[in-house]
Amino acid sequence: MISNYTVTGMTCEHCVKAVTEEVGEIEGVSDVKVELSGAMSFSSENPVDLSVVEAAVAEAGDYTVKPA
């Protein structure tokens, strides 16, 4: 299953890398793609709760996330 989100607050490639790494650590998540424009997608075998995605993105920095 592919999930799509919009991340706000990223201003540079370091931000993109931080979000990519944190979301990639979520159990069952793979193939994380994050763009500086805010588009984010990832694959997972099972649905991932939004609160888990929000926590990972917040761990990466002062960013917010919502379903696309």
N, C-alpha and C positions, 0 to 999 in steps of 0.2 A: 504494500500500500504506500502511496506517495502522499505526503502531507505538505501543504503550502502555507507559508506565513509571511507576514510583513514585519520587519524589524525597523524600529525608528531609533535615531540617536547615534548611528554610526557615522563617523566623519573621515575615516581613513582605512587603509588596508590592514593596519594593526587591529582595528575594531572588527573587521571581517574575519581575520584569523582567530581572534579571541572567541567570537561567537561560534565559529565553525568548530573549534576545539571543544568548547563546553557542550554544545548540542551533540557532538559526536560521542561524548562520554555517556549519554543516556543509554541505558540498557535496551538493546534491540534495535537501535538506530544505526543506519549506515547511509553511505552516499550523500553526505550533507553538502549542500551547495548554498553559499551565501554570497550575495552581490552587494556592493556598496550602495546601490540604489535602494536596498532594503528587502529585496526578494530573497526568500529562504525556502528551500525545500529539502526533504529528506525521505528516505525509505525506511519502512519498519514492517515487521511481520504482523504486529498487532497495533491497534490504535494507541497513541501516546496522549495521556491526559494533558490538557492545556497548562495546568498548574506546574507540571514537570518541565515543560518547555519554557514557561515563564521563569522558573527558578534557574534553569541553566543559562538563559539569556541574561538574567540579572547578575549571575555569578561572573559573567564575562565583563560586565561593566554597567554603566548607567544607560541601559537600553530598555525599550519596551517591545513587546511582540503581540500580534493579534493574528487570528486566522485570515488568510488572504481570500 
